[in-house]
Amino acid sequence: MHVGNLDSKRDFTDVHDMVQAYILAAEKCKNGEAYNLGTGVSYRIGDVLDKLIALSSVSIKVESDESLFRPSDIPDLRCDATKFKEATGWEPTVPLQKTLQDVLDYWRGVV
């Protein structure tokens, strides 16, 4: 597997948490207002890949490919959902490990 920058950090939110957030947004948020949705926790992409590989049943060789690096990559991109949480009481509940397992199980069923 050829990969780009594995040191970037991103905020991952499970789709189940996001659907709940969208419902709360429709019920409790002010029309026309902007709200950020996310966990507020960022994970290093390389660590996420390592977790997925650990869940895999096959051996995967990872090779860094500098041609896949983005020159304008933001090193740490995470959400501040304070405004949304205060308006709705929402908190994400699905841990990243469960999300990764669910994604892998889905693709095992598709392929």
VMD Tcl script that builds the backbone (N, CA, C; Angstrom):
set m [mol new atoms 333]
animate dup $m
set s [atomselect $m all]
$s set {name element resname resid chain x y z} {
  {N N MET 1 A 0.854 -1.154 0.000}
  {CA C MET 1 A 0.000 0.000 0.000}
  {C C MET 1 A 0.909 1.227 0.000}
  {N N HIS 2 A 0.704 2.099 -0.962}
  {CA C HIS 2 A 1.457 3.347 -1.031}
  {C C HIS 2 A 0.639 4.446 -0.364}
  {N N VAL 3 A 1.280 5.164 0.544}
  {CA C VAL 3 A 0.571 6.171 1.328}
  {C C VAL 3 A 1.305 7.502 1.288}
  {N N GLY 4 A 0.567 8.542 1.589}
  {CA C GLY 4 A 1.132 9.884 1.711}
  {C C GLY 4 A 1.567 10.146 3.138}
  {N N ASN 5 A 1.337 11.356 3.598}
  {CA C ASN 5 A 1.777 11.797 4.917}
  {C C ASN 5 A 0.973 11.102 6.020}
  {N N LEU 6 A 1.651 10.292 6.799}
  {CA C LEU 6 A 0.987 9.586 7.896}
  {C C LEU 6 A 1.080 10.338 9.213}
  {N N ASP 7 A 1.751 11.478 9.207}
  {CA C ASP 7 A 1.902 12.245 10.446}
  {C C ASP 7 A 0.795 13.276 10.659}
  {N N SER 8 A -0.002 13.548 9.634}
  {CA C SER 8 A -1.134 14.464 9.798}
  {C C SER 8 A -2.107 13.885 10.808}
  {N N LYS 9 A -2.807 14.760 11.491}
  {CA C LYS 9 A -3.815 14.337 12.469}
  {C C LYS 9 A -5.186 14.827 12.020}
  {N N ARG 10 A -6.181 13.978 12.193}
  {CA C ARG 10 A -7.545 14.312 11.798}
  {C C ARG 10 A -8.533 13.892 12.876}
  {N N ASP 11 A -9.659 14.579 12.893}
  {CA C ASP 11 A -10.763 14.325 13.814}
  {C C ASP 11 A -11.760 13.421 13.092}
  {N N PHE 12 A -11.938 12.208 13.589}
  {CA C PHE 12 A -12.870 11.254 12.990}
  {C C PHE 12 A -14.110 11.124 13.866}
  {N N THR 13 A -15.284 11.166 13.236}
  {CA C THR 13 A -16.546 11.016 13.962}
  {C C THR 13 A -17.371 9.933 13.289}
  {N N ASP 14 A -17.862 9.004 14.057}
  {CA C ASP 14 A -18.665 7.905 13.528}
  {C C ASP 14 A -19.959 8.423 12.909}
  {N N VAL 15 A -20.385 7.773 11.837}
  {CA C VAL 15 A -21.598 8.189 11.130}
  {C C VAL 15 A -22.827 8.125 12.043}
  {N N HIS 16 A -22.872 7.181 12.965}
  {CA C HIS 16 A -24.026 7.092 13.874}
  {C C HIS 16 A -24.108 8.329 14.769}
  {N N ASP 17 A -22.964 8.789 15.240}
  {CA C ASP 17 A -22.929 10.014 16.039}
  {C C ASP 17 A -23.325 11.222 15.199}
  {N N MET 18 A -22.896 11.240 13.947}
  {CA C MET 18 A -23.220 12.379 13.081}
  {C C MET 18 A -24.713 12.438 12.769}
  {N N VAL 19 A -25.327 11.299 12.537}
  {CA C VAL 19 A -26.775 11.282 12.271}
  {C C VAL 19 A -27.528 11.814 13.484}
  {N N GLN 20 A -27.125 11.386 14.671}
  {CA C GLN 20 A -27.762 11.904 15.894}
  {C C GLN 20 A -27.567 13.416 16.000}
  {N N ALA 21 A -26.371 13.885 15.640}
  {CA C ALA 21 A -26.092 15.321 15.683}
  {C C ALA 21 A -26.976 16.081 14.690}
  {N N TYR 22 A -27.168 15.533 13.501}
  {CA C TYR 22 A -28.014 16.208 12.504}
  {C C TYR 22 A -29.464 16.311 12.995}
  {N N ILE 23 A -29.939 15.265 13.649}
  {CA C ILE 23 A -31.302 15.304 14.194}
  {C C ILE 23 A -31.403 16.395 15.252}
  {N N LEU 24 A -30.419 16.440 16.149}
  {CA C LEU 24 A -30.423 17.475 17.196}
  {C C LEU 24 A -30.292 18.869 16.592}
  {N N ALA 25 A -29.513 18.991 15.543}
  {CA C ALA 25 A -29.356 20.290 14.881}
  {C C ALA 25 A -30.699 20.780 14.343}
  {N N ALA 26 A -31.441 19.869 13.720}
  {CA C ALA 26 A -32.751 20.240 13.174}
  {C C ALA 26 A -33.731 20.615 14.282}
  {N N GLU 27 A -33.618 19.976 15.426}
  {CA C GLU 27 A -34.554 20.213 16.525}
  {C C GLU 27 A -34.179 21.411 17.398}
  {N N LYS 28 A -32.873 21.667 17.600}
  {CA C LYS 28 A -32.476 22.605 18.637}
  {C C LYS 28 A -31.627 23.796 18.196}
  {N N CYS 29 A -31.078 23.740 17.012}
  {CA C CYS 29 A -30.171 24.824 16.600}
  {C C CYS 29 A -30.928 25.956 15.921}
  {N N LYS 30 A -30.322 27.136 15.931}
  {CA C LYS 30 A -30.923 28.309 15.317}
  {C C LYS 30 A -30.702 28.288 13.813}
  {N N ASN 31 A -31.774 28.548 13.068}
  {CA C ASN 31 A -31.675 28.608 11.611}
  {C C ASN 31 A -30.656 29.659 11.189}
  {N N GLY 32 A -29.834 29.311 10.205}
  {CA C GLY 32 A -28.862 30.248 9.670}
  {C C GLY 32 A -27.556 30.311 10.430}
  {N N GLU 33 A -27.486 29.678 11.596}
  {CA C GLU 33 A -26.258 29.674 12.398}
  {C C GLU 33 A -25.323 28.567 11.901}
  {N N ALA 34 A -24.019 28.804 12.042}
  {CA C ALA 34 A -23.025 27.787 11.695}
  {C C ALA 34 A -22.615 27.027 12.956}
  {N N TYR 35 A -22.543 25.709 12.840}
  {CA C TYR 35 A -22.131 24.850 13.954}
  {C C TYR 35 A -21.096 23.857 13.444}
  {N N ASN 36 A -20.086 23.610 14.233}
  {CA C ASN 36 A -19.090 22.597 13.899}
  {C C ASN 36 A -19.455 21.294 14.593}
  {N N LEU 37 A -19.251 20.185 13.888}
  {CA C LEU 37 A -19.529 18.865 14.439}
  {C C LEU 37 A -18.276 18.013 14.371}
  {N N GLY 38 A -17.896 17.423 15.484}
  {CA C GLY 38 A -16.737 16.544 15.536}
  {C C GLY 38 A -16.470 16.155 16.973}
  {N N THR 39 A -15.501 15.288 17.155}
  {CA C THR 39 A -15.199 14.793 18.490}
  {C C THR 39 A -14.315 15.739 19.283}
  {N N GLY 40 A -13.531 16.550 18.584}
  {CA C GLY 40 A -12.571 17.409 19.263}
  {C C GLY 40 A -11.266 16.693 19.573}
  {N N VAL 41 A -11.154 15.450 19.102}
  {CA C VAL 41 A -9.941 14.659 19.311}
  {C C VAL 41 A -9.368 14.326 17.936}
  {N N SER 42 A -8.082 14.571 17.774}
  {CA C SER 42 A -7.462 14.215 16.495}
  {C C SER 42 A -6.546 13.011 16.669}
  {N N TYR 43 A -6.493 12.206 15.628}
  {CA C TYR 43 A -5.668 11.004 15.616}
  {C C TYR 43 A -4.679 11.084 14.462}
  {N N ARG 44 A -3.447 10.655 14.728}
  {CA C ARG 44 A -2.433 10.600 13.685}
  {C C ARG 44 A -2.858 9.545 12.649}
  {N N ILE 45 A -2.830 9.910 11.384}
  {CA C ILE 45 A -3.270 9.016 10.313}
  {C C ILE 45 A -2.499 7.690 10.359}
  {N N GLY 46 A -1.205 7.749 10.631}
  {CA C GLY 46 A -0.414 6.523 10.726}
  {C C GLY 46 A -0.909 5.608 11.827}
  {N N ASP 47 A -1.344 6.175 12.947}
  {CA C ASP 47 A -1.876 5.369 14.048}
  {C C ASP 47 A -3.207 4.723 13.665}
  {N N VAL 48 A -4.033 5.465 12.930}
  {CA C VAL 48 A -5.310 4.914 12.461}
  {C C VAL 48 A -5.043 3.759 11.493}
  {N N LEU 49 A -4.095 3.958 10.585}
  {CA C LEU 49 A -3.735 2.891 9.657}
  {C C LEU 49 A -3.213 1.666 10.411}
  {N N ASP 50 A -2.381 1.889 11.414}
  {CA C ASP 50 A -1.873 0.773 12.221}
  {C C ASP 50 A -3.016 0.014 12.892}
  {N N LYS 51 A -4.015 0.721 13.381}
  {CA C LYS 51 A -5.165 0.070 14.022}
  {C C LYS 51 A -5.929 -0.785 13.005}
  {N N LEU 52 A -6.119 -0.241 11.792}
  {CA C LEU 52 A -6.815 -1.000 10.755}
  {C C LEU 52 A -6.026 -2.239 10.357}
  {N N ILE 53 A -4.727 -2.092 10.204}
  {CA C ILE 53 A -3.892 -3.238 9.838}
  {C C ILE 53 A -3.947 -4.296 10.935}
  {N N ALA 54 A -3.940 -3.864 12.193}
  {CA C ALA 54 A -4.014 -4.805 13.309}
  {C C ALA 54 A -5.337 -5.583 13.299}
  {N N LEU 55 A -6.406 -4.965 12.826}
  {CA C LEU 55 A -7.706 -5.625 12.745}
  {C C LEU 55 A -7.807 -6.535 11.516}
  {N N SER 56 A -6.907 -6.351 10.580}
  {CA C SER 56 A -6.938 -7.100 9.332}
  {C C SER 56 A -6.429 -8.514 9.529}
  {N N SER 57 A -6.844 -9.399 8.652}
  {CA C SER 57 A -6.385 -10.784 8.725}
  {C C SER 57 A -5.302 -11.078 7.682}
  {N N VAL 58 A -4.827 -10.052 6.991}
  {CA C VAL 58 A -3.780 -10.226 5.983}
  {C C VAL 58 A -2.588 -9.331 6.309}
  {N N SER 59 A -1.459 -9.682 5.745}
  {CA C SER 59 A -0.255 -8.881 5.932}
  {C C SER 59 A -0.256 -7.750 4.908}
  {N N ILE 60 A -0.035 -6.540 5.366}
  {CA C ILE 60 A -0.053 -5.379 4.485}
  {C C ILE 60 A 1.258 -4.628 4.647}
  {N N LYS 61 A 1.945 -4.422 3.532}
  {CA C LYS 61 A 3.195 -3.665 3.543}
  {C C LYS 61 A 2.864 -2.216 3.189}
  {N N VAL 62 A 3.277 -1.296 4.045}
  {CA C VAL 62 A 3.002 0.124 3.851}
  {C C VAL 62 A 4.278 0.817 3.401}
  {N N GLU 63 A 4.181 1.550 2.295}
  {CA C GLU 63 A 5.323 2.293 1.775}
  {C C GLU 63 A 4.928 3.755 1.593}
  {N N SER 64 A 5.754 4.626 2.118}
  {CA C SER 64 A 5.531 6.061 1.972}
  {C C SER 64 A 5.884 6.491 0.557}
  {N N ASP 65 A 5.016 7.291 -0.048}
  {CA C ASP 65 A 5.223 7.793 -1.413}
  {C C ASP 65 A 5.099 9.313 -1.367}
  {N N GLU 66 A 6.223 9.995 -1.475}
  {CA C GLU 66 A 6.220 11.457 -1.354}
  {C C GLU 66 A 5.373 12.132 -2.423}
  {N N SER 67 A 5.122 11.469 -3.546}
  {CA C SER 67 A 4.265 12.066 -4.577}
  {C C SER 67 A 2.817 12.170 -4.101}
  {N N LEU 68 A 2.486 11.449 -3.030}
  {CA C LEU 68 A 1.131 11.500 -2.470}
  {C C LEU 68 A 0.997 12.535 -1.357}
  {N N PHE 69 A 2.104 13.162 -0.971}
  {CA C PHE 69 A 2.051 14.207 0.048}
  {C C PHE 69 A 1.386 15.449 -0.543}
  {N N ARG 70 A 0.623 16.157 0.253}
  {CA C ARG 70 A -0.018 17.406 -0.188}
  {C C ARG 70 A 0.781 18.585 0.353}
  {N N PRO 71 A 1.186 19.491 -0.533}
  {CA C PRO 71 A 2.000 20.624 -0.065}
  {C C PRO 71 A 1.274 21.529 0.927}
  {N N SER 72 A -0.029 21.576 0.874}
  {CA C SER 72 A -0.790 22.462 1.766}
  {C C SER 72 A -1.473 21.691 2.891}
  {N N ASP 73 A -0.956 20.512 3.209}
  {CA C ASP 73 A -1.553 19.666 4.241}
  {C C ASP 73 A -1.539 20.376 5.599}
  {N N ILE 74 A -2.674 20.364 6.272}
  {CA C ILE 74 A -2.778 20.932 7.617}
  {C C ILE 74 A -2.325 19.853 8.597}
  {N N PRO 75 A -1.326 20.149 9.447}
  {CA C PRO 75 A -0.767 19.111 10.332}
  {C C PRO 75 A -1.756 18.521 11.342}
  {N N ASP 76 A -2.643 19.338 11.893}
  {CA C ASP 76 A -3.567 18.854 12.917}
  {C C ASP 76 A -4.914 19.538 12.717}
  {N N LEU 77 A -5.866 18.786 12.220}
  {CA C LEU 77 A -7.190 19.328 11.924}
  {C C LEU 77 A -8.197 18.667 12.856}
  {N N ARG 78 A -8.691 19.455 13.815}
  {CA C ARG 78 A -9.667 18.923 14.761}
  {C C ARG 78 A -10.788 19.941 14.966}
  {N N CYS 79 A -11.924 19.442 15.357}
  {CA C CYS 79 A -13.128 20.249 15.494}
  {C C CYS 79 A -13.265 20.838 16.894}
  {N N ASP 80 A -13.807 22.042 16.932}
  {CA C ASP 80 A -14.264 22.615 18.197}
  {C C ASP 80 A -15.782 22.698 18.110}
  {N N ALA 81 A -16.448 21.720 18.691}
  {CA C ALA 81 A -17.910 21.631 18.627}
  {C C ALA 81 A -18.577 22.224 19.858}
  {N N THR 82 A -17.886 23.090 20.578}
  {CA C THR 82 A -18.416 23.653 21.826}
  {C C THR 82 A -19.778 24.300 21.619}
  {N N LYS 83 A -19.913 25.123 20.597}
  {CA C LYS 83 A -21.179 25.825 20.346}
  {C C LYS 83 A -22.316 24.828 20.130}
  {N N PHE 84 A -22.045 23.795 19.339}
  {CA C PHE 84 A -23.077 22.790 19.061}
  {C C PHE 84 A -23.428 22.003 20.322}
  {N N LYS 85 A -22.423 21.624 21.085}
  {CA C LYS 85 A -22.663 20.848 22.308}
  {C C LYS 85 A -23.468 21.653 23.317}
  {N N GLU 86 A -23.176 22.944 23.419}
  {CA C GLU 86 A -23.928 23.793 24.349}
  {C C GLU 86 A -25.380 23.958 23.905}
  {N N ALA 87 A -25.609 24.005 22.607}
  {CA C ALA 87 A -26.968 24.191 22.087}
  {C C ALA 87 A -27.802 22.918 22.167}
  {N N THR 88 A -27.145 21.757 22.114}
  {CA C THR 88 A -27.896 20.505 21.980}
  {C C THR 88 A -27.642 19.486 23.083}
  {N N GLY 89 A -26.537 19.588 23.783}
  {CA C GLY 89 A -26.164 18.576 24.760}
  {C C GLY 89 A -25.521 17.343 24.126}
  {N N TRP 90 A -25.270 17.397 22.819}
  {CA C TRP 90 A -24.707 16.261 22.085}
  {C C TRP 90 A -23.281 15.958 22.511}
  {N N GLU 91 A -22.985 14.685 22.600}
  {CA C GLU 91 A -21.626 14.184 22.798}
  {C C GLU 91 A -21.466 12.954 21.924}
  {N N PRO 92 A -20.365 12.837 21.203}
  {CA C PRO 92 A -20.141 11.609 20.431}
  {C C PRO 92 A -19.958 10.431 21.383}
  {N N THR 93 A -20.460 9.268 20.988}
  {CA C THR 93 A -20.430 8.104 21.876}
  {C C THR 93 A -19.684 6.905 21.297}
  {N N VAL 94 A -19.475 6.870 19.997}
  {CA C VAL 94 A -18.867 5.698 19.361}
  {C C VAL 94 A -17.349 5.886 19.297}
  {N N PRO 95 A -16.588 5.004 19.951}
  {CA C PRO 95 A -15.134 5.135 19.933}
  {C C PRO 95 A -14.550 4.809 18.552}
  {N N LEU 96 A -13.411 5.403 18.258}
  {CA C LEU 96 A -12.766 5.204 16.965}
  {C C LEU 96 A -12.526 3.724 16.682}
  {N N GLN 97 A -12.114 2.957 17.667}
  {CA C GLN 97 A -11.846 1.529 17.462}
  {C C GLN 97 A -13.081 0.806 16.929}
  {N N LYS 98 A -14.256 1.141 17.449}
  {CA C LYS 98 A -15.514 0.527 16.981}
  {C C LYS 98 A -15.806 0.951 15.553}
  {N N THR 99 A -15.595 2.222 15.245}
  {CA C THR 99 A -15.812 2.717 13.883}
  {C C THR 99 A -14.920 1.973 12.901}
  {N N LEU 100 A -13.650 1.822 13.244}
  {CA C LEU 100 A -12.724 1.126 12.356}
  {C C LEU 100 A -13.139 -0.324 12.153}
  {N N GLN 101 A -13.536 -1.000 13.232}
  {CA C GLN 101 A -13.993 -2.385 13.113}
  {C C GLN 101 A -15.231 -2.470 12.231}
  {N N ASP 102 A -16.177 -1.554 12.412}
  {CA C ASP 102 A -17.400 -1.547 11.602}
  {C C ASP 102 A -17.086 -1.328 10.123}
  {N N VAL 103 A -16.170 -0.424 9.824}
  {CA C VAL 103 A -15.796 -0.157 8.429}
  {C C VAL 103 A -15.155 -1.401 7.820}
  {N N LEU 104 A -14.242 -2.011 8.541}
  {CA C LEU 104 A -13.587 -3.214 8.040}
  {C C LEU 104 A -14.587 -4.347 7.851}
  {N N ASP 105 A -15.480 -4.540 8.804}
  {CA C ASP 105 A -16.505 -5.595 8.672}
  {C C ASP 105 A -17.408 -5.335 7.467}
  {N N TYR 106 A -17.760 -4.079 7.239}
  {CA C TYR 106 A -18.594 -3.733 6.079}
  {C C TYR 106 A -17.894 -4.164 4.794}
  {N N TRP 107 A -16.635 -3.762 4.629}
  {CA C TRP 107 A -15.918 -4.059 3.402}
  {C C TRP 107 A -15.631 -5.552 3.257}
  {N N ARG 108 A -15.506 -6.250 4.343}
  {CA C ARG 108 A -15.362 -7.713 4.254}
  {C C ARG 108 A -16.615 -8.340 3.655}
  {N N GLY 109 A -17.770 -7.759 3.957}
  {CA C GLY 109 A -19.028 -8.272 3.422}
  {C C GLY 109 A -19.280 -7.882 1.982}
  {N N VAL 110 A -18.653 -6.809 1.522}
  {CA C VAL 110 A -18.878 -6.298 0.173}
  {C C VAL 110 A -17.962 -6.979 -0.837}
  {N N VAL 111 A -16.732 -7.214 -0.430}
  {CA C VAL 111 A -15.728 -7.731 -1.384}
  {C C VAL 111 A -15.767 -9.228 -1.443}
}
mol reanalyze $m
mol bondsrecalc $m
mol representation Tube
mol addrep $m
